Amino acid sequence: MVDDFFESHVTEEDIRTMLALIGLPLEEPEDRADAAASVSVRDFVRSDTKSMRRFFLRLLEEDPSKRSRHSRMAWLNAPTHSQGKRQWVLENIQKRVALLTKLPETVVHRAMELQVVHYNYGDKANHNDDDNSDSKGGGHYTAHFDSLSRSSQPCCHITKRIPPCRPCRMATVLYSLSDVTNGGHTAFPLATMMTNGDGTCSSSNNHTAQSVEAWRMSSASRESSYCADNGPGLRISPQLGQAILWYNHDIEHFSDAAAQDSDDSSSALTLALLGELDRSTLHAGCPSSSSSPPSSTEQSQEEEVPLPWNAPGKWIANHWIEASDVLGEDAEHYANMIRNL
C-alpha cells in the first residue's frame, strides 16, 4: 500500500485526519518541542490499512494537487516535427545545448525528447468555472532527483525505455517559457553554493544517501520550508527565455588500460564515465500564483483534453542528456543508432 502512494504530497493535517478516521492512536511528544508525533509499529501493523487506502484514494481524487507532481506535460521530438518551423526551433535548441555543454552534437541530438510542462496557478479563483484541470492547489513538483545512482539495472536509454531500467541523466537543462511574478521557483534545498577563485559558483556534493534520507524524514523536507522566501539552499526565479543547466552526476576519469600498456605513454587516453549521483542536485518546482502567457506555440495534453498555448500558469521545458556508467556502452549504443538511420 505504501508504494501506491509514494508519489503523494499530503499534509500533517491530512495524516491526522486519516489516523482519527481509522482510530489509530497518535503519540504526541512530551519532552522535545521539535520532536514529531508518532505511531507505534505495533498499532500500525494492527490498523485498518484498507480504510487507510480508501482515504488516500479519495483524497487524491478530490484534490490532485496532493500528488507529489501536479502538472500537465507533452513530449516534443525533432524527427516527429520533420518539417517547418517546429523542427528548426528544436534543432536550434539542440545545437545551442551542444555549444553550452561542449558535448558532441550526436549525444545531444539523441537525448530524450523535449518535455514541455504546464503548472497551474495556486489560486482556484484564477481559473474559469469550466476549467478542466480539476486543480484546487497550485501546480508543483516536490523535491526529487532527475537521475539515479548505480545499480544492477541498465540505463533506460540503452534499453530503449523498456523496463526494468533506471534514468541515467548526466545533465539537465531547464527552460523557462513564461514569466512568473509570484513563486514558481526551482529550489535546490541541499545545494551549498561556493565561490571559486575565478568568480564562478559551484555546489558542494557532500551528501550521502543516508543524509538525504534523514533530510526527507525531517520538517525541512516540507515544500512549505524549502519554497519559502527564507528557505534553505538555492532558489532560482523563473524568467521568460531563461535556461538553467546542472549536472546530475560526478564524472569519473581514468586512463585507457590498453593505451597505458603501450610503449608510447603519450598515447594514453583519458576516459570519462558517469560517476556517483550528485545529491546536491535534489530539486523541486515550487507553486506559483501568477504568470504571463508562454512563448511556445505548442500544446500540452493530458487525457486527450487539449490545453491552450496561452493558458495561465508556469510553463517550462526539460531537456535531459543521457550517459552510461558502463565502459563502451554509449559508444556501441550511438554507433547502432547511426547505422539504423
Phi, psi and omega per residue, in radians:
M1 nan -0.626 -3.103
V2 -1.104 -0.722 -3.124
D3 -1.066 -0.610 -3.120
D4 -1.093 -0.507 -3.055
F5 -2.024 0.380 3.104
F6 -1.070 -0.521 -3.113
E7 -1.628 0.423 3.099
S8 -1.681 2.716 -3.069
H9 -2.266 1.326 -3.042
V10 -1.706 2.788 -3.127
T11 -1.724 2.977 3.088
E12 -1.093 -0.632 3.116
E13 -1.109 -0.690 3.103
D14 -1.076 -0.753 -3.127
I15 -1.118 -0.778 -3.135
R16 -1.118 -0.681 3.101
T17 -1.096 -0.747 3.138
M18 -1.130 -0.765 -3.138
L19 -1.118 -0.682 3.108
A20 -1.175 -0.612 -3.119
L21 -1.129 -0.688 -3.108
I22 -1.693 0.058 3.072
G23 1.231 0.592 3.138
L24 -1.649 2.088 -3.069
P25 -1.187 2.423 3.136
L26 -1.924 2.168 -3.121
E27 -1.568 1.965 -3.136
E28 -1.465 2.434 3.129
P29 -1.207 2.571 -3.129
E30 -1.995 -0.650 -2.990
D31 -1.653 -0.319 -3.088
R32 -2.196 2.219 -3.119
A33 -1.235 -0.486 -3.083
D34 -1.625 0.012 -3.121
A35 -1.396 2.630 -3.112
A36 -1.670 2.662 3.045
A37 -1.177 2.750 -3.050
S38 -2.547 2.888 3.053
V39 -2.113 2.331 -3.117
S40 -1.207 2.597 3.111
V41 -1.038 -0.701 -3.120
R42 -1.058 -0.787 3.140
D43 -1.196 -0.651 -3.108
F44 -1.165 -0.735 3.141
V45 -1.067 -0.594 -3.110
R46 -1.539 0.012 -3.026
S47 -1.364 2.930 3.140
D48 -1.513 1.537 -3.079
T49 -1.227 -0.447 3.107
K50 -1.143 -0.735 3.086
S51 -1.167 -0.621 3.085
M52 -1.072 -0.770 3.125
R53 -1.094 -0.783 3.137
R54 -1.091 -0.644 3.123
F55 -1.079 -0.820 -3.114
F56 -1.186 -0.682 3.106
L57 -1.053 -0.783 3.130
R58 -1.163 -0.703 -3.129
L59 -1.072 -0.812 -3.106
L60 -1.259 -0.499 3.097
E61 -1.251 -0.705 -3.113
E62 -1.330 -0.517 -3.108
D63 -2.463 1.555 -3.114
P64 -1.045 -0.344 -3.140
S65 -1.191 -0.152 3.071
K66 -1.315 -0.225 3.072
R67 -1.246 2.668 -3.102
S68 -1.124 -0.498 3.034
R69 -2.176 2.094 -3.134
H70 -2.157 1.726 -3.053
S71 -2.886 3.074 2.968
R72 -2.118 2.659 -3.101
M73 -2.630 2.778 3.036
A74 -2.506 2.764 -3.116
W75 -2.003 2.305 3.125
L76 -2.023 2.321 -3.113
N77 -2.264 2.287 -3.106
A78 -0.977 -0.798 3.123
P79 -1.075 -0.512 3.124
T80 -1.145 -0.702 3.114
H81 -1.744 1.285 -2.962
S82 -1.394 -0.093 -3.126
Q83 -2.385 2.713 2.969
G84 1.417 -2.882 -3.001
K85 -1.166 -0.597 -3.093
R86 -1.048 -0.770 3.135
Q87 -1.119 -0.717 -3.130
W88 -1.086 -0.728 -3.133
V89 -1.100 -0.830 -3.103
L90 -1.136 -0.741 3.138
E91 -1.172 -0.638 3.112
N92 -1.147 -0.668 3.079
I93 -1.077 -0.774 -3.127
Q94 -1.096 -0.697 3.123
K95 -1.127 -0.700 -3.139
R96 -1.184 -0.637 3.088
V97 -1.143 -0.685 3.109
A98 -1.081 -0.712 3.102
L99 -1.171 -0.678 -3.115
L100 -1.178 -0.771 -3.067
T101 -1.564 -0.235 -3.084
K102 1.075 0.548 3.071
L103 -1.713 2.687 3.088
P104 -1.016 2.462 -3.132
E105 -1.055 -0.527 3.111
T106 -1.025 -0.724 -3.141
V107 -1.176 -0.772 -3.111
V108 -1.203 -0.734 -3.104
H109 -1.157 -0.479 -3.133
R110 -1.697 0.300 3.104
A111 -1.278 3.088 3.110
M112 -1.051 2.729 3.086
E113 -1.020 2.728 3.097
L114 -1.282 2.176 -3.131
Q115 -1.709 2.065 3.092
V116 -1.751 2.246 -3.008
V117 -2.217 2.432 3.059
H118 -2.094 2.242 3.069
Y119 -1.962 2.248 3.141
N120 -1.240 2.868 2.963
Y121 -1.069 2.770 3.077
G122 -1.428 -0.322 -3.065
D123 -1.836 2.064 -3.131
K124 -1.057 -0.453 -3.126
A125 -1.121 -0.342 3.134
N126 -1.368 -0.110 -3.122
H127 -1.780 2.693 3.016
N128 -1.292 2.796 -3.124
D129 -1.113 -0.464 -3.124
D130 -1.652 0.259 3.108
D131 -1.081 2.273 -3.034
N132 -1.667 0.239 -3.065
S133 -1.444 -0.267 -3.125
D134 0.987 0.591 -3.061
S135 -1.676 2.179 2.994
K136 -1.774 -0.494 3.137
G137 -2.081 3.036 -3.102
G138 -1.290 2.582 3.041
G139 -1.096 2.468 -3.068
H140 -2.874 2.930 3.033
Y141 -2.498 1.953 -3.075
T142 -1.179 2.947 -2.992
A143 -0.969 2.309 -3.064
H144 -2.770 2.942 3.023
F145 -1.843 2.559 3.062
D146 -1.444 -0.339 -3.110
S147 -2.315 3.043 -3.127
L148 -2.226 2.757 3.122
S149 -1.223 2.934 3.124
R150 -1.036 2.520 3.071
S151 -2.749 -3.081 3.136
S152 -1.294 -0.252 3.140
Q153 -1.367 2.473 3.101
P154 -1.297 2.914 3.101
C155 -1.275 2.488 -3.062
C156 -1.130 -0.572 -3.131
H157 -1.265 -0.304 3.070
I158 -1.413 -0.640 -3.107
T159 -1.552 0.090 -3.079
K160 1.071 0.664 3.088
R161 1.230 0.187 3.139
I162 -1.437 2.097 -3.140
P163 -1.277 2.781 0.014
P164 -1.391 2.393 3.106
C165 -2.758 3.025 -3.138
R166 -2.340 2.591 3.096
P167 -1.209 2.255 3.086
C168 -2.076 1.303 -3.033
R169 -1.734 1.826 -3.112
M170 -1.119 -0.736 -3.057
A171 -2.469 2.672 3.069
T172 -2.152 2.338 2.972
V173 -2.076 2.095 -3.126
L174 -1.937 2.144 -3.125
Y175 -1.822 2.395 3.037
S176 -1.660 2.106 -3.109
L177 -1.803 0.125 3.106
S178 -2.722 2.733 2.991
D179 -1.486 2.525 3.087
V180 -2.243 2.189 -3.050
T181 -1.573 -0.292 -3.106
N182 -2.567 1.944 3.119
G183 1.413 -2.683 3.109
G184 1.309 0.290 -3.103
H185 -1.179 2.729 2.848
T186 -1.687 2.019 -3.031
A187 -1.853 2.374 3.034
F188 -2.049 1.460 -2.980
P189 -1.125 -0.397 -3.111
L190 -1.771 0.035 -3.093
A191 -1.369 2.252 3.041
T192 -1.991 1.924 -3.030
M193 -1.414 2.431 3.106
M194 -2.241 2.477 3.092
T195 -1.623 2.163 -3.140
N196 -1.448 2.983 -3.125
G197 -1.104 -0.491 -3.130
D198 -1.551 0.150 3.103
G199 1.583 -0.151 3.107
T200 -1.441 2.962 -3.129
C201 -2.024 2.613 3.062
S202 -2.495 2.902 -3.121
S203 -1.934 2.487 -3.138
S204 -1.505 2.225 3.126
N205 -1.784 1.375 -3.123
N206 -2.084 0.420 -3.125
H207 -1.748 2.387 3.076
T208 -1.800 2.951 3.083
A209 -1.043 -0.621 -3.134
Q210 -1.206 -0.708 -3.126
S211 -1.211 -0.597 3.089
V212 -1.180 -0.710 3.111
E213 -1.121 -0.689 3.088
A214 -1.106 -0.680 3.105
W215 -1.124 -0.733 -3.128
R216 -1.082 -0.520 -3.118
M217 -1.492 -0.074 -3.093
S218 -1.730 2.925 3.123
S219 -1.189 -0.325 3.133
A220 -1.164 -0.337 -3.116
S221 -1.440 -0.037 3.113
R222 -1.269 2.475 3.135
E223 -1.016 -0.642 -3.141
S224 -1.127 -0.345 3.122
S225 -1.480 -0.999 -3.039
Y226 -1.389 -0.201 3.057
C227 -1.671 -0.051 3.133
A228 -1.222 2.769 -3.130
D229 -1.012 -0.598 3.135
N230 -1.824 0.455 -3.104
G231 -1.167 2.851 -3.089
P232 -1.330 2.869 3.040
G233 1.303 -2.511 -3.040
L234 -2.051 2.377 3.076
R235 -2.266 2.305 -3.099
I236 -2.081 2.147 -3.127
S237 -1.362 2.428 3.131
P238 -1.293 2.392 3.071
Q239 -2.390 2.398 -3.113
L240 -0.953 2.203 3.114
G241 1.547 -0.018 -3.117
Q242 -1.415 2.548 3.031
A243 -2.251 2.380 3.106
I244 -2.023 2.227 3.118
L245 -2.025 2.303 2.976
W246 -2.528 2.708 -3.141
Y247 -1.799 2.204 -3.042
N248 -1.438 -0.228 -3.092
H249 -2.343 2.697 2.845
D250 -1.257 2.834 3.094
I251 -1.965 2.251 3.108
E252 -1.654 2.171 3.133
H253 -1.890 2.415 3.059
F254 -2.733 2.829 -3.105
S255 -1.553 2.507 3.105
D256 -1.129 2.149 -3.060
A257 -1.090 -0.680 -3.127
A258 -1.108 -0.684 3.135
A259 -1.229 -0.598 3.139
Q260 -1.157 -0.556 -3.119
D261 -1.326 -0.229 -3.125
S262 -1.352 2.850 -3.128
D263 -1.237 -0.499 -3.104
D264 -1.587 1.724 -3.096
S265 -1.178 -0.366 -3.126
S266 -1.238 -0.256 -3.124
S267 -1.504 -0.027 -3.129
A268 -1.068 2.347 -3.118
L269 -1.799 2.452 3.041
T270 -1.673 2.044 -3.122
L271 -1.775 2.746 -3.130
A272 -2.332 2.404 3.082
L273 -2.278 2.778 3.051
L274 -1.083 2.170 -3.091
G275 -1.733 -2.643 -3.083
E276 -1.158 2.551 3.079
L277 -1.074 2.288 3.065
D278 -1.490 1.781 -3.027
R279 -1.295 -0.157 3.031
S280 -1.286 -0.134 3.107
T281 -1.489 0.054 3.008
L282 -0.904 2.200 -3.046
H283 -2.532 2.907 -3.080
A284 -2.561 2.670 3.009
G285 -1.778 1.937 -3.065
C286 -1.383 2.649 3.130
P287 -1.094 2.655 3.084
S288 -2.194 2.841 -3.115
S289 -2.164 -0.173 3.079
S290 -2.854 2.620 3.121
S291 -2.861 2.968 3.051
S292 -1.614 2.909 3.094
P293 -1.085 2.692 -3.108
P294 -1.300 2.867 3.116
S295 -1.542 -0.305 -3.097
S296 -1.395 2.556 3.078
T297 -1.759 0.201 3.129
E298 -1.428 2.889 3.084
Q299 -2.023 2.554 3.035
S300 -1.880 2.527 -3.111
Q301 -2.281 2.582 3.017
E302 -2.543 2.147 3.139
E303 0.996 0.744 3.023
E304 1.165 0.169 3.128
V305 -1.781 1.972 -3.078
P306 -1.206 2.531 3.090
L307 -1.966 2.133 -3.109
P308 -1.014 2.550 -3.096
W309 -1.113 -0.446 -3.108
N310 -1.754 0.371 3.093
A311 -1.089 2.412 -3.133
P312 -1.187 2.715 -3.125
G313 2.280 -3.025 3.119
K314 -1.666 2.267 3.107
W315 -2.034 2.315 3.066
I316 -2.413 2.986 2.990
A317 -2.400 2.497 3.128
N318 -2.014 2.413 3.118
H319 -2.275 2.051 -3.106
W320 -1.936 2.329 3.081
I321 -1.840 2.191 -2.989
E322 -1.832 2.621 3.089
A323 -2.692 2.692 -3.106
S324 -1.711 2.771 3.043
D325 -1.857 0.292 3.089
V326 -1.949 2.214 -3.068
L327 -1.021 2.225 3.067
G328 1.455 -0.169 -3.045
E329 -1.187 -0.754 -3.136
D330 -1.176 -0.717 -3.133
A331 -1.038 -0.773 3.114
E332 -1.168 -0.683 -3.130
H333 -1.083 -0.865 -3.103
Y334 -1.235 -0.563 3.081
A335 -1.111 -0.722 3.106
N336 -1.138 -0.675 3.141
M337 -1.147 -0.705 3.138
I338 -1.159 -0.675 3.136
R339 -1.145 -0.495 -3.092
N340 -1.543 -0.035 3.136
L341 -1.182 nan nan
